[in-house]
Amino acid sequence: MYSHWSVIVVGLALTHLGAIGSVLGGPIEGVRQFESEASTTFVREIRTEASGTIVKIYFQPGDFVREGERLAELDSDTQKFQMDLTRAQMEAEGAGQVAHGHLQQRQADLSHFQELFRKRQVNKYQVESAAGWVEWAKGQVEASTDQQTSFAIQNTFWTEQYRKRLIVSSCDGVISEMKVQLGQSIGIAAIAFTITNPKVACVSVVVPTSFVDSLAKNDFVTVLRAKSKFTQQARISEILPTPSADGSKRVLKLLIPSSELDTGSGPPTYSVYLKDELESVVPLSTPTPPRPSILE
């Protein structure tokens, strides 16, 4: 009777047994149901974030890679030089220490002249002159601080430019296709690698924007298979806009362990149950079987 899975997202007001009984036995009051598209095997294209020449390749088709691992590099001598230079300038404390030292000395001189003035040993002009030197020293400190801030901004810029020269995996999986080779010139946003993970399925469902407002990428929602006592965790991989003009809906993309999917009658669909004023996801049962590393 039940040949599909259900992704159950409920509020804290639903109890453990009551939630399961309601889902399997009929609708839950205040909860709306949305049908997903058929699931597909996880596939992700890794694109370049800059243009340049491929100078290093670290993996080949068939290799398993982890999220965050460096797959290849574009030429980056200029970016790395500027990044290292601005970091060295930012971390250099000599100019700042000299400026602060001058200020402390000028402040000490001013205090000394003020004391002498009270004893009528110096005139007012000498005190005002000492005060002027204090203001000059303060200006030097401010200039040094501004310079350090400028170096920090430049370093942030060049660090980001250098990062964009690195082609990095954004997920766990197996490299199924490589479209780059050493010495190749490549443009920005070009597909460099394709990564697949047969242990993970992708599911898309259109949901109200008000629900998405309470969720974010990498959040987990509970996945429950009909007639199963175990819950699974599906990770939100993307939240995308829909073509709707009023912006009232979003596309929620989920990653689900494919080892738990039906395989006898084609890719399954999912029912997503959403409760108003969502506050958290209620675990419907325990224990939860381990999930593939891509969902970690």
ZAFI-414033 format. One record per residue (C-alpha): x, y, z. Coordinates in nm, 3 decimals, decimal comma. Layout:
BEGIN
<r><x>X</x><y>Y</y><z>Z</z></r>
...
% end
This chain:
BEGIN
<r><x>0,000</x><y>0,000</y><z>0,000</z></r>
<r><x>0,283</x><y>0,235</y><z>0,088</z></r>
<r><x>0,548</x><y>0,241</y><z>-0,183</z></r>
<r><x>0,702</x><y>0,578</y><z>-0,110</z></r>
<r><x>0,898</x><y>0,755</y><z>0,157</z></r>
<r><x>0,785</x><y>1,049</y><z>0,359</z></r>
<r><x>0,987</x><y>1,346</y><z>0,472</z></r>
<r><x>0,830</x><y>1,453</y><z>0,797</z></r>
<r><x>0,894</x><y>1,802</y><z>0,926</z></r>
<r><x>0,686</x><y>1,876</y><z>1,232</z></r>
<r><x>0,673</x><y>2,119</y><z>1,522</z></r>
<r><x>0,754</x><y>2,051</y><z>1,885</z></r>
<r><x>0,386</x><y>2,022</y><z>1,968</z></r>
<r><x>0,366</x><y>1,680</y><z>1,797</z></r>
<r><x>0,457</x><y>1,387</y><z>2,019</z></r>
<r><x>0,673</x><y>1,094</y><z>1,916</z></r>
<r><x>0,403</x><y>0,826</y><z>1,886</z></r>
<r><x>0,132</x><y>1,065</y><z>1,783</z></r>
<r><x>0,335</x><y>1,191</y><z>1,489</z></r>
<r><x>0,402</x><y>0,841</y><z>1,357</z></r>
<r><x>0,044</x><y>0,731</y><z>1,401</z></r>
<r><x>-0,092</x><y>1,038</y><z>1,225</z></r>
<r><x>0,141</x><y>1,005</y><z>0,928</z></r>
<r><x>0,075</x><y>0,639</y><z>0,871</z></r>
<r><x>-0,292</x><y>0,648</y><z>0,962</z></r>
<r><x>-0,408</x><y>0,973</y><z>0,803</z></r>
<r><x>-0,351</x><y>1,349</y><z>0,779</z></r>
<r><x>-0,224</x><y>1,555</y><z>1,071</z></r>
<r><x>-0,426</x><y>1,858</y><z>1,168</z></r>
<r><x>-0,249</x><y>2,178</y><z>1,064</z></r>
<r><x>-0,001</x><y>1,993</y><z>0,841</z></r>
<r><x>0,007</x><y>2,028</y><z>0,462</z></r>
<r><x>0,137</x><y>1,769</y><z>0,221</z></r>
<r><x>0,357</x><y>1,839</y><z>-0,085</z></r>
<r><x>0,466</x><y>1,582</y><z>-0,344</z></r>
<r><x>0,824</x><y>1,569</y><z>-0,467</z></r>
<r><x>0,961</x><y>1,489</y><z>-0,809</z></r>
<r><x>1,112</x><y>1,146</y><z>-0,869</z></r>
<r><x>1,450</x><y>1,105</y><z>-0,704</z></r>
<r><x>1,772</x><y>1,101</y><z>-0,905</z></r>
<r><x>2,128</x><y>0,984</y><z>-0,835</z></r>
<r><x>2,349</x><y>1,256</y><z>-0,689</z></r>
<r><x>2,551</x><y>1,434</y><z>-0,960</z></r>
<r><x>2,739</x><y>1,762</y><z>-0,917</z></r>
<r><x>2,937</x><y>1,964</y><z>-1,168</z></r>
<r><x>3,247</x><y>2,138</y><z>-1,033</z></r>
<r><x>3,301</x><y>2,466</y><z>-1,217</z></r>
<r><x>3,591</x><y>2,710</y><z>-1,225</z></r>
<r><x>3,563</x><y>3,041</y><z>-1,042</z></r>
<r><x>3,831</x><y>3,211</y><z>-1,252</z></r>
<r><x>3,993</x><y>3,187</y><z>-1,593</z></r>
<r><x>4,350</x><y>3,074</y><z>-1,649</z></r>
<r><x>4,574</x><y>2,779</y><z>-1,731</z></r>
<r><x>4,557</x><y>2,441</y><z>-1,558</z></r>
<r><x>4,895</x><y>2,383</y><z>-1,389</z></r>
<r><x>4,816</x><y>2,099</y><z>-1,147</z></r>
<r><x>4,570</x><y>1,808</y><z>-1,137</z></r>
<r><x>4,545</x><y>1,600</y><z>-0,820</z></r>
<r><x>4,279</x><y>1,339</y><z>-0,905</z></r>
<r><x>4,169</x><y>1,129</y><z>-1,201</z></r>
<r><x>3,834</x><y>0,981</y><z>-1,308</z></r>
<r><x>3,734</x><y>0,695</y><z>-1,078</z></r>
<r><x>3,901</x><y>0,850</y><z>-0,772</z></r>
<r><x>3,694</x><y>0,910</y><z>-0,459</z></r>
<r><x>3,722</x><y>1,264</y><z>-0,324</z></r>
<r><x>3,605</x><y>1,437</y><z>-0,008</z></r>
<r><x>3,435</x><y>1,773</y><z>0,018</z></r>
<r><x>3,700</x><y>2,045</y><z>0,037</z></r>
<r><x>3,975</x><y>1,847</y><z>-0,135</z></r>
<r><x>4,173</x><y>2,029</y><z>-0,402</z></r>
<r><x>4,110</x><y>1,875</y><z>-0,744</z></r>
<r><x>4,321</x><y>2,102</y><z>-0,964</z></r>
<r><x>4,485</x><y>2,445</y><z>-0,977</z></r>
<r><x>4,501</x><y>2,734</y><z>-1,219</z></r>
<r><x>4,817</x><y>2,943</y><z>-1,259</z></r>
<r><x>4,830</x><y>3,167</y><z>-0,952</z></r>
<r><x>5,178</x><y>3,319</y><z>-0,922</z></r>
<r><x>5,052</x><y>3,678</y><z>-0,927</z></r>
<r><x>4,769</x><y>3,615</y><z>-0,683</z></r>
<r><x>4,987</x><y>3,422</y><z>-0,439</z></r>
<r><x>5,263</x><y>3,686</y><z>-0,450</z></r>
<r><x>5,019</x><y>3,966</y><z>-0,375</z></r>
<r><x>4,850</x><y>3,760</y><z>-0,104</z></r>
<r><x>5,181</x><y>3,686</y><z>0,069</z></r>
<r><x>5,303</x><y>4,045</y><z>0,027</z></r>
<r><x>4,994</x><y>4,205</y><z>0,178</z></r>
<r><x>4,992</x><y>3,950</y><z>0,460</z></r>
<r><x>5,354</x><y>4,040</y><z>0,543</z></r>
<r><x>5,269</x><y>4,411</y><z>0,532</z></r>
<r><x>4,964</x><y>4,355</y><z>0,748</z></r>
<r><x>5,156</x><y>4,156</y><z>1,006</z></r>
<r><x>5,452</x><y>4,395</y><z>1,016</z></r>
<r><x>5,434</x><y>4,576</y><z>1,351</z></r>
<r><x>5,739</x><y>4,803</y><z>1,315</z></r>
<r><x>5,566</x><y>5,116</y><z>1,183</z></r>
<r><x>5,281</x><y>5,090</y><z>1,429</z></r>
<r><x>5,513</x><y>5,037</y><z>1,724</z></r>
<r><x>5,723</x><y>5,340</y><z>1,629</z></r>
<r><x>5,414</x><y>5,559</y><z>1,597</z></r>
<r><x>5,280</x><y>5,448</y><z>1,936</z></r>
<r><x>5,624</x><y>5,500</y><z>2,088</z></r>
<r><x>5,637</x><y>5,858</y><z>1,959</z></r>
<r><x>5,291</x><y>5,927</y><z>2,099</z></r>
<r><x>5,383</x><y>5,798</y><z>2,443</z></r>
<r><x>5,698</x><y>6,010</y><z>2,445</z></r>
<r><x>5,513</x><y>6,325</y><z>2,335</z></r>
<r><x>5,245</x><y>6,267</y><z>2,599</z></r>
<r><x>5,518</x><y>6,231</y><z>2,862</z></r>
<r><x>5,680</x><y>6,555</y><z>2,739</z></r>
<r><x>5,348</x><y>6,737</y><z>2,764</z></r>
<r><x>5,294</x><y>6,619</y><z>3,121</z></r>
<r><x>5,643</x><y>6,732</y><z>3,210</z></r>
<r><x>5,595</x><y>7,081</y><z>3,063</z></r>
<r><x>5,256</x><y>7,115</y><z>3,232</z></r>
<r><x>5,420</x><y>7,039</y><z>3,567</z></r>
<r><x>5,696</x><y>7,291</y><z>3,498</z></r>
<r><x>5,436</x><y>7,549</y><z>3,395</z></r>
<r><x>5,258</x><y>7,507</y><z>3,728</z></r>
<r><x>5,592</x><y>7,577</y><z>3,895</z></r>
<r><x>5,635</x><y>7,882</y><z>3,668</z></r>
<r><x>5,956</x><y>7,734</y><z>3,522</z></r>
<r><x>5,838</x><y>7,742</y><z>3,155</z></r>
<r><x>5,603</x><y>7,971</y><z>2,965</z></r>
<r><x>5,263</x><y>7,897</y><z>2,811</z></r>
<r><x>5,406</x><y>7,879</y><z>2,458</z></r>
<r><x>5,627</x><y>7,583</y><z>2,551</z></r>
<r><x>5,326</x><y>7,393</y><z>2,691</z></r>
<r><x>5,121</x><y>7,463</y><z>2,378</z></r>
<r><x>5,411</x><y>7,350</y><z>2,162</z></r>
<r><x>5,429</x><y>7,020</y><z>2,355</z></r>
<r><x>5,054</x><y>6,976</y><z>2,313</z></r>
<r><x>5,093</x><y>7,029</y><z>1,938</z></r>
<r><x>5,353</x><y>6,753</y><z>1,919</z></r>
<r><x>5,106</x><y>6,519</y><z>2,096</z></r>
<r><x>4,843</x><y>6,589</y><z>1,830</z></r>
<r><x>5,101</x><y>6,525</y><z>1,559</z></r>
<r><x>5,190</x><y>6,190</y><z>1,717</z></r>
<r><x>4,821</x><y>6,096</y><z>1,737</z></r>
<r><x>4,793</x><y>6,167</y><z>1,365</z></r>
<r><x>5,086</x><y>5,934</y><z>1,300</z></r>
<r><x>4,916</x><y>5,656</y><z>1,498</z></r>
<r><x>4,592</x><y>5,704</y><z>1,304</z></r>
<r><x>4,780</x><y>5,698</y><z>0,973</z></r>
<r><x>4,956</x><y>5,377</y><z>1,075</z></r>
<r><x>4,623</x><y>5,222</y><z>1,176</z></r>
<r><x>4,465</x><y>5,323</y><z>0,845</z></r>
<r><x>4,758</x><y>5,173</y><z>0,659</z></r>
<r><x>4,720</x><y>4,843</y><z>0,843</z></r>
<r><x>4,348</x><y>4,844</y><z>0,763</z></r>
<r><x>4,429</x><y>4,904</y><z>0,397</z></r>
<r><x>4,675</x><y>4,613</y><z>0,398</z></r>
<r><x>4,410</x><y>4,391</y><z>0,557</z></r>
<r><x>4,154</x><y>4,482</y><z>0,289</z></r>
<r><x>4,408</x><y>4,415</y><z>0,014</z></r>
<r><x>4,504</x><y>4,084</y><z>0,173</z></r>
<r><x>4,139</x><y>3,977</y><z>0,191</z></r>
<r><x>4,099</x><y>4,062</y><z>-0,178</z></r>
<r><x>4,410</x><y>3,876</y><z>-0,295</z></r>
<r><x>4,338</x><y>3,578</y><z>-0,071</z></r>
<r><x>3,996</x><y>3,544</y><z>-0,233</z></r>
<r><x>4,150</x><y>3,579</y><z>-0,581</z></r>
<r><x>4,399</x><y>3,305</y><z>-0,494</z></r>
<r><x>4,121</x><y>3,082</y><z>-0,358</z></r>
<r><x>3,935</x><y>3,114</y><z>-0,687</z></r>
<r><x>4,238</x><y>2,969</y><z>-0,867</z></r>
<r><x>4,191</x><y>2,642</y><z>-0,676</z></r>
<r><x>3,935</x><y>2,397</y><z>-0,812</z></r>
<r><x>3,794</x><y>2,231</y><z>-0,499</z></r>
<r><x>3,540</x><y>1,955</y><z>-0,454</z></r>
<r><x>3,216</x><y>2,076</y><z>-0,300</z></r>
<r><x>3,098</x><y>1,727</y><z>-0,203</z></r>
<r><x>3,196</x><y>1,367</y><z>-0,136</z></r>
<r><x>3,182</x><y>1,131</y><z>-0,432</z></r>
<r><x>3,358</x><y>0,968</y><z>-0,725</z></r>
<r><x>3,497</x><y>1,167</y><z>-1,016</z></r>
<r><x>3,297</x><y>1,039</y><z>-1,311</z></r>
<r><x>3,427</x><y>1,287</y><z>-1,567</z></r>
<r><x>3,726</x><y>1,521</y><z>-1,597</z></r>
<r><x>3,716</x><y>1,792</y><z>-1,861</z></r>
<r><x>4,053</x><y>1,956</y><z>-1,794</z></r>
<r><x>4,413</x><y>1,867</y><z>-1,871</z></r>
<r><x>4,752</x><y>2,013</y><z>-1,785</z></r>
<r><x>4,837</x><y>2,325</y><z>-1,981</z></r>
<r><x>4,479</x><y>2,381</y><z>-2,089</z></r>
<r><x>4,341</x><y>2,735</y><z>-2,093</z></r>
<r><x>3,998</x><y>2,751</y><z>-1,937</z></r>
<r><x>3,739</x><y>3,021</y><z>-1,882</z></r>
<r><x>3,539</x><y>3,119</y><z>-1,578</z></r>
<r><x>3,238</x><y>2,902</y><z>-1,483</z></r>
<r><x>3,361</x><y>2,617</y><z>-1,707</z></r>
<r><x>3,285</x><y>2,260</y><z>-1,602</z></r>
<r><x>3,611</x><y>2,104</y><z>-1,482</z></r>
<r><x>3,492</x><y>1,784</y><z>-1,309</z></r>
<r><x>3,172</x><y>1,588</y><z>-1,261</z></r>
<r><x>3,125</x><y>1,405</y><z>-0,931</z></r>
<r><x>2,864</x><y>1,137</y><z>-0,865</z></r>
<r><x>2,767</x><y>0,947</y><z>-0,554</z></r>
<r><x>2,552</x><y>0,637</y><z>-0,611</z></r>
<r><x>2,494</x><y>0,610</y><z>-0,236</z></r>
<r><x>2,301</x><y>0,936</y><z>-0,231</z></r>
<r><x>1,978</x><y>1,037</y><z>-0,406</z></r>
<r><x>1,856</x><y>1,387</y><z>-0,482</z></r>
<r><x>1,496</x><y>1,489</y><z>-0,428</z></r>
<r><x>1,333</x><y>1,818</y><z>-0,526</z></r>
<r><x>1,011</x><y>1,950</y><z>-0,375</z></r>
<r><x>0,835</x><y>2,283</y><z>-0,413</z></r>
<r><x>0,746</x><y>2,431</y><z>-0,074</z></r>
<r><x>0,607</x><y>2,760</y><z>0,059</z></r>
<r><x>0,861</x><y>3,036</y><z>0,105</z></r>
<r><x>0,745</x><y>3,082</y><z>0,463</z></r>
<r><x>0,871</x><y>2,732</y><z>0,542</z></r>
<r><x>1,206</x><y>2,788</y><z>0,371</z></r>
<r><x>1,260</x><y>3,106</y><z>0,573</z></r>
<r><x>1,315</x><y>2,889</y><z>0,880</z></r>
<r><x>1,562</x><y>2,657</y><z>0,706</z></r>
<r><x>1,908</x><y>2,694</y><z>0,556</z></r>
<r><x>2,152</x><y>2,498</y><z>0,342</z></r>
<r><x>2,299</x><y>2,195</y><z>0,525</z></r>
<r><x>2,011</x><y>2,179</y><z>0,771</z></r>
<r><x>1,868</x><y>1,831</y><z>0,820</z></r>
<r><x>1,506</x><y>1,721</y><z>0,795</z></r>
<r><x>1,369</x><y>1,388</y><z>0,902</z></r>
<r><x>1,297</x><y>1,120</y><z>0,640</z></r>
<r><x>1,057</x><y>0,841</y><z>0,722</z></r>
<r><x>0,978</x><y>0,542</y><z>0,504</z></r>
<r><x>0,625</x><y>0,409</y><z>0,519</z></r>
<r><x>0,595</x><y>0,109</y><z>0,754</z></r>
<r><x>0,949</x><y>0,165</y><z>0,878</z></r>
<r><x>1,037</x><y>0,225</y><z>1,241</z></r>
<r><x>1,358</x><y>0,403</y><z>1,155</z></r>
<r><x>1,403</x><y>0,763</y><z>1,060</z></r>
<r><x>1,668</x><y>0,890</y><z>0,822</z></r>
<r><x>1,823</x><y>1,233</y><z>0,791</z></r>
<r><x>1,804</x><y>1,420</y><z>0,462</z></r>
<r><x>2,032</x><y>1,719</y><z>0,418</z></r>
<r><x>1,923</x><y>2,035</y><z>0,241</z></r>
<r><x>2,170</x><y>2,087</y><z>-0,044</z></r>
<r><x>2,007</x><y>2,387</y><z>-0,208</z></r>
<r><x>1,716</x><y>2,627</y><z>-0,172</z></r>
<r><x>1,628</x><y>2,773</y><z>-0,511</z></r>
<r><x>1,370</x><y>3,021</y><z>-0,638</z></r>
<r><x>1,080</x><y>2,908</y><z>-0,857</z></r>
<r><x>0,952</x><y>3,080</y><z>-1,171</z></r>
<r><x>0,646</x><y>3,199</y><z>-0,977</z></r>
<r><x>0,610</x><y>3,575</y><z>-1,011</z></r>
<r><x>0,494</x><y>3,634</y><z>-0,655</z></r>
<r><x>0,792</x><y>3,455</y><z>-0,497</z></r>
<r><x>0,563</x><y>3,254</y><z>-0,272</z></r>
<r><x>0,741</x><y>2,923</y><z>-0,330</z></r>
<r><x>1,091</x><y>2,778</y><z>-0,330</z></r>
<r><x>1,249</x><y>2,455</y><z>-0,451</z></r>
<r><x>1,393</x><y>2,254</y><z>-0,166</z></r>
<r><x>1,660</x><y>2,004</y><z>-0,277</z></r>
<r><x>1,735</x><y>1,719</y><z>-0,038</z></r>
<r><x>2,011</x><y>1,457</y><z>-0,023</z></r>
<r><x>1,894</x><y>1,116</y><z>0,099</z></r>
<r><x>2,081</x><y>0,786</y><z>0,146</z></r>
<r><x>1,987</x><y>0,590</y><z>-0,166</z></r>
<r><x>2,047</x><y>0,258</y><z>0,009</z></r>
<r><x>1,709</x><y>0,317</y><z>0,175</z></r>
<r><x>1,517</x><y>0,384</y><z>-0,148</z></r>
<r><x>1,276</x><y>0,152</y><z>-0,327</z></r>
<r><x>1,433</x><y>0,001</y><z>-0,638</z></r>
<r><x>1,164</x><y>-0,235</y><z>-0,771</z></r>
<r><x>0,932</x><y>0,014</y><z>-0,940</z></r>
<r><x>1,158</x><y>0,297</y><z>-1,050</z></r>
<r><x>1,269</x><y>0,609</y><z>-0,866</z></r>
<r><x>1,034</x><y>0,683</y><z>-0,575</z></r>
<r><x>0,866</x><y>1,012</y><z>-0,498</z></r>
<r><x>0,832</x><y>1,168</y><z>-0,155</z></r>
<r><x>0,564</x><y>1,335</y><z>0,047</z></r>
<r><x>0,673</x><y>1,635</y><z>0,251</z></r>
<r><x>0,459</x><y>1,727</y><z>0,550</z></r>
<r><x>0,502</x><y>2,085</y><z>0,670</z></r>
<r><x>0,364</x><y>2,232</y><z>0,988</z></r>
<r><x>0,297</x><y>2,602</y><z>1,034</z></r>
<r><x>0,526</x><y>2,800</y><z>1,267</z></r>
<r><x>0,800</x><y>2,542</y><z>1,236</z></r>
<r><x>1,042</x><y>2,556</y><z>1,525</z></r>
<r><x>1,243</x><y>2,236</y><z>1,497</z></r>
<r><x>1,253</x><y>1,888</y><z>1,355</z></r>
<r><x>1,120</x><y>1,623</y><z>1,593</z></r>
<r><x>1,306</x><y>1,289</y><z>1,590</z></r>
<r><x>1,029</x><y>1,037</y><z>1,530</z></r>
<r><x>1,215</x><y>0,726</y><z>1,635</z></r>
<r><x>1,553</x><y>0,591</y><z>1,735</z></r>
<r><x>1,800</x><y>0,455</y><z>1,658</z></r>
<r><x>1,877</x><y>0,619</y><z>1,324</z></r>
<r><x>2,085</x><y>0,408</y><z>1,084</z></r>
<r><x>2,420</x><y>0,566</y><z>0,981</z></r>
<r><x>2,410</x><y>0,798</y><z>0,681</z></r>
<r><x>2,663</x><y>0,825</y><z>0,395</z></r>
<r><x>2,953</x><y>1,060</y><z>0,452</z></r>
<r><x>2,818</x><y>1,310</y><z>0,201</z></r>
<r><x>2,541</x><y>1,387</y><z>0,446</z></r>
<r><x>2,779</x><y>1,449</y><z>0,738</z></r>
% end
